[in-house]
């Protein structure tokens, strides 16, 4: 396994993208045995936690939802005007 592959697997492991597989067990073992990989893993976990905390999903305000719904489902008057322009 190359260093680049190991780094990608650590990132996938931190992101929870690796399912239980030989790769998962191999990465766990490598992280435990190698100080540099353990540091890389710890830094990635730390950064991910900071980003997750700062980018929490907030609910969309009602006025924005209503504006989107109006644009998706325009009034009959709008449709009549729009299509009458296309016909002439």
C-alpha positions in Angstrom: 0.0 0.0 0.0 1.5 3.4 -1.0 1.6 6.4 1.3 -0.9 8.2 -1.0 -3.4 5.2 -0.7 -2.9 5.2 3.1 -3.7 8.9 3.3 -6.8 8.5 1.2 -8.0 5.5 3.3 -7.4 7.5 6.5 -9.5 10.4 5.1 -12.2 7.9 4.1 -12.0 6.3 7.6 -12.4 9.6 9.3 -15.4 10.5 7.1 -17.1 7.2 7.9 -16.9 6.1 4.3 -15.2 2.8 4.9 -17.4 -0.1 5.8 -16.2 -3.1 7.8 -13.6 -4.5 5.4 -10.0 -5.6 5.4 -9.1 -1.9 4.6 -10.8 -0.7 7.7 -8.9 -3.2 9.9 -5.6 -2.4 8.1 -6.1 1.3 8.6 -6.9 0.9 12.3 -3.7 -1.2 12.7 -1.5 1.3 10.8 -2.9 4.2 12.8 -2.1 2.5 16.1 1.4 1.5 15.1 2.6 4.6 13.2 3.0 7.8 15.1 2.9 9.9 12.0 -0.3 8.3 10.8 -1.8 8.6 14.2 -1.0 12.3 14.2 -2.6 12.7 10.7 -5.7 10.8 11.8 -6.0 13.0 15.0 -5.6 16.2 13.0 -8.3 15.1 10.5 -10.7 14.1 13.3 -10.1 17.5 15.0 -10.6 19.5 11.8 -13.7 17.6 10.9 -15.2 18.3 14.4 -14.5 22.0 14.1 -16.0 22.2 10.6 -19.0 20.1 11.7 -19.6 22.4 14.6 -19.3 25.6 12.6 -21.4 24.5 9.7 -24.5 23.2 11.5 -27.6 23.1 9.4 -30.1 25.8 10.2 -33.8 25.6 9.3 -34.8 27.6 6.3 -37.0 30.6 7.2 -40.7 30.4 6.2 -40.5 33.4 3.9 -37.7 31.8 1.9 -39.7 28.5 1.7 -42.7 30.4 0.5 -40.7 32.3 -2.1 -39.3 29.0 -3.5 -42.7 27.4 -3.6 -44.1 30.4 -5.5 -41.4 30.1 -8.1 -41.8 26.3 -8.4 -45.6 26.6 -8.6 -46.5 29.9 -10.2 -50.0 31.3 -10.2 -52.4 30.5 -13.1 -52.3 34.2 -14.1 -48.5 33.9 -14.6 -48.9 30.7 -16.7 -51.6 32.2 -18.9 -49.5 35.3 -19.5 -46.4 33.4 -20.1 -47.9 30.9 -22.6 -49.9 33.6 -24.4 -46.6 35.4 -25.2 -45.2 32.2 -26.7 -48.2 31.6 -29.0 -48.0 35.0 -30.6 
